[in-house]
Amino acid sequence: MRQRSGTGTKAPLVDPLRLQDLADGTGVPAGSQQEATAWTGESFAGLELRGAVFSECSLVSVSLDDADLTAARFLETLLENLYAPVFRAPRTTFRDVELTNPRLGSAELYGGSWNSVRVDGGKIDYLNLRGCTMTNVLVTNCIIGELDLDGARLNRVAFRDCRIDSLLLGNGGSAVDADLRGSALRSITGLAGLKGFTVDEEQLLQLAPLLAAQLGLRVQS
């Protein structure tokens, strides 16, 4: 996406993913380094994949339920119809990744690094991004039960046309060109953490009672 003109909020810059000449993957990954391989419908549930690297790969309708992906790296990789009631991937690196239509329960992704990532569609019950560094990330049309951004550092991150039931923010993070416009927000914890975010007029009206309560304002007609 191109940057908006003028001095407005800058949009994420996410290049389209282009994969070609991928080898067919069957069974579980062999070794910790995977390159130019496509898996479809496989189950990696419960596997020890700590520190694994997936480079220029495609994982379609793959189950990663309860696999240990601590400190794994996904580089120029497509993750489509990813299924994991428990997604254990703290301190994971996502660079030039497309995550489409995920079905995740508890997604433990804290302490990771995201750069040039697109998430489109799907449903995530709990998305734990505490302490993550996120640059050029676009999330669209996704239903998120609870989004935890406490301590996260966001730069050009946008949530568009999403439904976020509960947004948790903290004081230790930062936000530059972070965009929530067009998403439905049902509750927010840690309003001070909204500094640096962009919201639309409708969202601001929804936030007004919460802001008034935090400031101790009495609103009377």
Backbone torsions as a table, in degrees:
resi	resn	phi	psi	omega
1	MET	NA	145.1	-179.0
2	ARG	-86.4	150.1	176.8
3	GLN	-65.5	140.4	176.3
4	ARG	-69.0	149.3	179.1
5	SER	-74.1	164.5	177.2
6	GLY	78.7	-155.4	-175.1
7	THR	-105.0	16.2	-178.9
8	GLY	-72.5	-176.4	-179.5
9	THR	-63.6	130.7	-179.9
10	LYS	-79.8	133.4	-179.0
11	ALA	-81.0	155.2	175.4
12	PRO	-61.8	144.1	175.4
13	LEU	-105.2	100.8	-176.3
14	VAL	-123.3	113.3	179.8
15	ASP	-77.1	144.7	177.3
16	PRO	-64.4	145.4	-179.6
17	LEU	-85.6	131.0	178.8
18	ARG	-124.8	110.0	178.6
19	LEU	-114.8	139.6	178.4
20	GLN	-152.9	158.0	177.7
21	ASP	55.4	49.6	178.8
22	LEU	-90.2	139.0	175.6
23	ALA	-78.4	148.1	178.1
24	ASP	-75.2	127.8	178.1
25	GLY	-99.1	134.7	176.7
26	THR	-129.2	140.4	-179.0
27	GLY	72.8	-164.5	-176.5
28	VAL	-81.5	154.6	179.1
29	PRO	-59.3	138.0	177.2
30	ALA	-99.2	115.8	-178.5
31	GLY	86.6	175.8	-175.0
32	SER	-94.3	-11.9	-177.7
33	GLN	-113.5	115.8	-179.8
34	GLN	-116.6	127.9	-177.9
35	GLU	-132.9	136.9	172.4
36	ALA	47.4	50.8	-178.2
37	THR	-128.9	142.8	179.7
38	ALA	-118.9	128.2	174.1
39	TRP	-115.8	141.1	177.6
40	THR	-135.3	123.7	174.5
41	GLY	71.7	14.5	180.0
42	GLU	-84.4	161.2	175.1
43	SER	-115.3	118.7	173.5
44	PHE	-107.1	20.3	-174.6
45	ALA	-57.7	131.5	174.6
46	GLY	74.9	4.4	-177.1
47	LEU	-75.2	154.1	172.7
48	GLU	-88.5	101.0	-178.3
49	LEU	-121.5	26.9	-179.0
50	ARG	-59.8	125.9	178.1
51	GLY	76.2	6.6	-179.1
52	ALA	-67.1	153.0	178.9
53	VAL	-121.8	124.8	174.0
54	PHE	-113.7	110.1	-176.9
55	SER	-117.9	124.1	-178.9
56	GLU	54.6	49.6	-178.3
57	CYS	-116.7	166.4	176.2
58	SER	-132.4	125.2	176.3
59	LEU	-122.2	109.2	-176.0
60	VAL	-116.9	127.1	179.8
61	SER	53.0	41.5	178.9
62	VAL	-99.4	137.0	175.6
63	SER	-90.6	124.9	174.7
64	LEU	-117.5	25.7	-176.7
65	ASP	-59.1	121.2	174.9
66	ASP	61.8	16.6	170.8
67	ALA	-73.7	146.9	179.5
68	ASP	-91.3	103.7	-178.8
69	LEU	-109.6	25.7	179.9
70	THR	-55.3	128.2	177.3
71	ALA	60.6	22.1	174.4
72	ALA	-71.9	164.6	179.8
73	ARG	-130.6	126.2	175.5
74	PHE	-114.3	113.4	-174.2
75	LEU	-122.9	124.9	-179.6
76	GLU	47.7	56.8	-171.4
77	THR	-132.5	143.6	175.8
78	LEU	-100.9	129.0	174.1
79	LEU	-120.8	104.3	-174.2
80	GLU	-118.1	134.7	-178.7
81	ASN	53.6	40.3	179.8
82	LEU	-67.2	134.2	-176.8
83	TYR	-123.0	125.2	177.1
84	ALA	-165.7	101.2	172.9
85	PRO	-57.0	-33.7	173.0
86	VAL	-125.4	113.1	-178.0
87	PHE	-111.4	103.1	-175.6
88	ARG	-100.0	97.6	-177.2
89	ALA	-143.9	51.6	177.1
90	PRO	-69.0	152.6	177.4
91	ARG	56.1	33.3	-179.4
92	THR	-91.1	146.6	176.7
93	THR	-102.5	126.1	172.3
94	PHE	-118.1	117.2	178.7
95	ARG	-134.4	123.4	-177.4
96	ASP	56.2	60.0	-175.4
97	VAL	-123.1	141.6	170.1
98	GLU	-115.4	124.2	178.8
99	LEU	-117.5	105.5	-174.4
100	THR	-114.2	134.1	175.5
101	ASN	51.7	51.2	178.0
102	PRO	-73.8	151.7	172.1
103	ARG	-125.4	93.3	-174.0
104	LEU	-122.4	139.3	174.6
105	GLY	-86.6	-94.4	174.9
106	SER	-93.0	111.9	-178.6
107	ALA	-105.7	100.1	-178.5
108	GLU	-90.1	94.9	-175.2
109	LEU	-120.7	21.4	-174.7
110	TYR	-65.4	151.7	174.5
111	GLY	72.2	13.9	-176.2
112	GLY	-93.8	-177.7	178.8
113	SER	-128.8	122.6	179.4
114	TRP	-119.1	127.6	178.6
115	ASN	-141.9	121.9	-178.4
116	SER	58.0	67.9	-176.5
117	VAL	-126.6	136.5	175.7
118	ARG	-120.3	126.8	175.3
119	VAL	-117.2	123.8	-176.9
120	ASP	-133.0	124.5	175.8
121	GLY	76.7	-172.7	174.8
122	GLY	83.7	-173.0	-176.7
123	LYS	-143.8	131.0	178.9
124	ILE	-129.2	117.7	-176.4
125	ASP	-69.2	-46.1	-180.0
126	TYR	-139.3	116.8	-177.8
127	LEU	-112.0	103.6	-176.7
128	ASN	-95.9	102.7	179.4
129	LEU	-114.1	27.0	-178.6
130	ARG	-57.0	131.7	174.6
131	GLY	70.3	10.0	179.7
132	CYS	-76.4	152.6	169.5
133	THR	-106.6	117.4	-172.5
134	MET	-126.6	122.5	-178.9
135	THR	-131.8	128.6	-179.2
136	ASN	56.4	66.7	-179.4
137	VAL	-124.6	129.1	179.6
138	LEU	-122.5	121.2	178.7
139	VAL	-116.8	121.7	-175.9
140	THR	-131.0	144.9	170.0
141	ASN	54.3	35.4	-176.9
142	CYS	-112.0	139.5	174.8
143	ILE	-97.4	119.4	-177.6
144	ILE	-122.2	119.7	-180.0
145	GLY	-67.3	-56.3	177.7
146	GLU	-134.8	127.6	179.7
147	LEU	-115.0	115.1	-177.1
148	ASP	-105.5	108.4	179.9
149	LEU	-113.3	20.3	-179.1
150	ASP	-59.6	121.9	177.5
151	GLY	77.6	3.1	-179.8
152	ALA	-76.9	150.2	177.6
153	ARG	-112.7	111.9	-172.8
154	LEU	-111.7	132.9	175.6
155	ASN	-140.1	114.4	-175.8
156	ARG	58.4	59.4	177.7
157	VAL	-119.8	129.1	-177.5
158	ALA	-130.9	136.2	171.1
159	PHE	-111.9	108.7	-174.8
160	ARG	-114.8	130.9	175.9
161	ASP	54.2	36.9	176.9
162	CYS	-102.1	162.7	168.0
163	ARG	-115.1	118.0	-178.8
164	ILE	-117.9	107.1	-175.3
165	ASP	-70.3	-39.1	-178.7
166	SER	-142.3	122.6	179.1
167	LEU	-112.1	122.8	-178.9
168	LEU	-110.8	121.4	178.8
169	LEU	-120.7	161.0	178.2
170	GLY	-135.4	-175.3	-178.0
171	ASN	-94.4	-10.8	-173.6
172	GLY	-89.6	-5.9	-177.1
173	GLY	-96.3	-171.5	177.5
174	SER	-150.3	153.5	-179.1
175	ALA	-140.8	124.4	174.7
176	VAL	-127.2	121.3	-178.1
177	ASP	55.5	44.7	174.5
178	ALA	-95.6	128.9	-165.7
179	ASP	-125.2	121.7	177.7
180	LEU	-109.7	2.7	-173.3
181	ARG	-60.5	136.8	177.6
182	GLY	88.5	-4.1	178.9
183	SER	-102.1	148.6	178.9
184	ALA	-89.0	120.7	-179.4
185	LEU	-112.0	121.6	-176.9
186	ARG	-95.0	-35.6	176.1
187	SER	-154.3	149.5	-179.7
188	ILE	-133.4	131.5	174.0
189	THR	-113.1	129.3	-178.7
190	GLY	87.8	57.9	-174.9
191	LEU	-59.0	-30.0	179.6
192	ALA	-61.0	-25.4	179.2
193	GLY	-73.0	-4.1	177.6
194	LEU	-76.2	-7.0	178.9
195	LYS	-57.2	127.1	-179.2
196	GLY	96.6	-10.3	177.9
197	PHE	-87.2	154.4	172.8
198	THR	-110.6	130.6	175.8
199	VAL	-125.2	163.1	177.3
200	ASP	-94.3	176.6	-175.1
201	GLU	-63.4	-40.0	179.5
202	GLU	-63.1	-42.4	178.7
203	GLN	-64.8	-37.7	179.5
204	LEU	-62.8	-39.8	177.1
205	LEU	-64.1	-37.7	177.8
206	GLN	-67.2	-31.5	-178.9
207	LEU	-80.6	-18.3	-173.0
208	ALA	-52.5	-48.0	179.6
209	PRO	-61.8	-37.6	179.3
210	LEU	-67.3	-41.8	178.7
211	LEU	-65.2	-41.1	179.3
212	ALA	-62.9	-42.5	180.0
213	ALA	-63.5	-41.4	-179.2
214	GLN	-65.7	-35.8	-178.8
215	LEU	-85.2	-6.2	-178.6
216	GLY	74.2	25.9	-179.7
217	LEU	-81.1	143.1	172.4
218	ARG	-105.1	121.1	-177.8
219	VAL	-106.4	120.1	179.1
220	GLN	-133.6	145.7	177.0
221	SER	-90.2	NA	NA
